[in-house]
Amino acid sequence: MLEGIFVDGLVFSLMVIGILISYRILDFADLTCDGSVATGAAVATMAIVNGLPIPLALVLSFLAGVLAGMVTAAIHNKLKIPGLLAGILTMTMLYSINLRILGNKANVPLLRVETLYSKLPKIFTYFSPEWASLVGTLLVVLFVKVLIDIFFRTDLGVSMGAMGGNEQMVISQGINPEVLKLMGIGISNGLIALSGGMLAQYQGFADANLGQGMIIQGLAAIMLGEFLFSTNRISLLTLRAILGAIMYKALMFFGRKYGYMIHITPNDFKLLTGILVIASLFIAQTRSVASSKGAKKKAMARSLARHEAALKEEN
Amino acid sequence: MLDITNMTKVFYPGTVNEKMALDDVSLHVNKEDVVCVVGSNGSGKSTLFNLISGTYPLTSGKIIFDGTDVTHSPEYRRAMTIGRIFQDPTKGTAANMSIEDNMITAASKGMKGLRISLNNEKREMFRHLLEPIGLQNRLKDNVGLLSGGQRQALTLLMTVMSKPKMVLLDEHTAALDPRNAQIVMDLTERYIKEFRLTALMVTHNMQFAIDFGNRLIMMDEGTIILDIRDEEKSRLTVNELVRLFKNLRNKEFTSDEGLLTKD
């Protein structure tokens, strides 16, 4: 049962890494996520239902996400509108596209077909089915994490990070920021869709409404992770995103399990997630205010001491 | 090296706010010229720089740089050969990344590939380059932790590292305290000599503009009103410059900073 939280969290963590790339690394508020996660689920589901092998289904859902992300980036680049609006546009359009992919149905079940999560127990026969799912998911997530870590240490990856910090600097180095955004938002949504593809197989169906509110859940996970430790190293940033994702899913799990005691139902989760994000932002802000206040106090004490020392010398 | 012909820039054309920022400016800069640009606020210095580096398009005119017409090429493409340093020290570096990551981005111009070129050999080279600005032991520190002066010195180093054919210095020491401004200026002078750079520099310090470089241009109301070079420039004084301005424009030179810093 507890394995379930981890599998859920790990599947979710791929999406959180995607959001980490757009929000934190590229500094691009991308809302495509709500659409692309459902696209990923729809593509993987239809691929599997139509008899394609599971790895290919996952690759296809990744590519569908990349495409969705690139559409957002292209709208932002060419029409010079804010990324936020570009993302909302793509997200809205994706809703119709997702219904099309699902054959004009809002929900397609993965019944009587082999999925990743029916296959994993057969591969890792040494473990119990729950543990097999966990080990398999962990391997996929680690594989993606390591690839992303390596990517952001290449020259291309570093220049993407630089763009997130200062777009002018990237231009000054002769790099077209539009191309970086196209690639970066593409990769981000590719991961989000991959997460959707895994999620569909884990829960056993794809749903056109799957993505609703996903972005906020992802942000909540990132912020939860950020309370753990501070870092600017990419390998630790992705690790933190994974841990944050698991923490978030654990919170939701216990909310579902024990929430009834304080009259919380799953209907309240979106509200609670929003409050969690606001609380995280508030805590982060008070922390930075506190530390700058501390620094100010220290600085004043220092200058006072210097002043007194100077007075003594004069006497 | 740089050939500007009949360049005009009109902001907000066709509206009540229409403003002619540059009026039919022509300028020829030779290779290894070091040109100081002076002029009061709103005289068009920054617009000139923005048009040369391609921040926005010209209304009319033509820019030829190093034999190619760059009038319509985008900013990032011009940046391959034209380095620019802004007044704001935060513009040239990415604060969220370490010094070494910033430097590796600047080490080669243009789109990057999937190679990891940051290795110990490169770090050693960076350390060596950073010695004159005293940052050789802070490769892994985030640039956001540096002071304005340190950041501007790093920006200068990163600009020079990528071997531009020309550098545009847009009052790049104006936001720094006098001591740091001096350090960055000394470095600028050193790099310009060492790499035999062609440079255009905006400054408010008249005396400095007279002492530095081989050429001085003065701008007013969107045109170049004075262009003094070599022999003639070496005889120039601040009072002479102010007098020339008054004769030409029949008004007083109104840059307080320019006059206050005349000694």
Contacts between the chains, C-beta under 8 A, distances in Angstrom:
chain1	res1	chain2	res2	distance
A	150	B	116	7.7
A	151	B	114	7.5
A	153	B	116	5.4
A	153	B	118	7.5
A	154	B	112	7.3
A	154	B	113	7.3
A	154	B	114	4.8
A	154	B	115	6.1
A	154	B	116	5.2
A	155	B	104	6.6
A	155	B	105	7.5
A	155	B	108	7.7
A	155	B	112	3.6
A	155	B	113	6.1
A	155	B	114	7.6
A	155	B	115	5.7
A	155	B	116	7.2
A	155	B	117	5.5
A	155	B	118	8.0
A	156	B	111	7.8
A	156	B	112	4.3
A	156	B	113	6.0
A	156	B	114	5.7
A	158	B	97	7.4
A	158	B	101	5.1
A	158	B	104	6.0
A	158	B	105	5.7
A	158	B	112	7.3
A	158	B	118	7.6
A	159	B	105	5.2
A	159	B	112	4.8
A	161	B	94	7.1
A	161	B	96	7.0
A	161	B	97	5.6
A	161	B	101	6.9
A	162	B	94	4.2
A	162	B	97	6.1
A	162	B	101	7.2
A	162	B	102	7.0
A	162	B	105	5.0
A	163	B	94	7.9
A	164	B	94	7.7
A	164	B	96	6.7
A	165	B	94	3.3
A	165	B	95	5.6
A	165	B	96	3.9
A	165	B	97	5.9
A	166	B	90	7.3
A	166	B	91	6.9
A	166	B	93	6.8
A	166	B	94	4.5
A	166	B	95	6.9
A	168	B	86	7.7
A	168	B	91	5.2
A	168	B	92	7.8
A	169	B	91	7.1
A	169	B	92	6.0
A	169	B	93	6.1
A	169	B	94	5.4
A	169	B	102	7.8
A	169	B	105	7.5
A	170	B	76	7.8
A	170	B	105	7.6
A	171	B	75	5.4
A	171	B	76	4.7
A	171	B	79	5.9
A	172	B	79	5.1
A	172	B	83	7.3
A	172	B	84	6.1
A	172	B	92	6.8
A	172	B	159	7.6
A	173	B	79	6.7
A	173	B	105	5.7
A	173	B	106	5.7
A	173	B	109	5.8
A	173	B	110	7.7
A	173	B	162	7.0
A	174	B	76	5.6
A	174	B	77	6.9
A	174	B	79	4.6
A	174	B	80	4.0
A	174	B	109	3.9
A	174	B	110	4.6
A	174	B	111	7.9
A	174	B	162	7.9
A	175	B	76	5.9
A	175	B	110	6.6
A	175	B	111	5.7
A	175	B	112	7.0
A	176	B	74	7.3
A	176	B	76	4.9
A	176	B	77	7.9
A	176	B	111	7.0
A	177	B	76	7.2
A	179	B	111	6.7
A	232	B	96	7.0
A	232	B	97	7.3
A	232	B	98	7.0
A	232	B	142	6.0
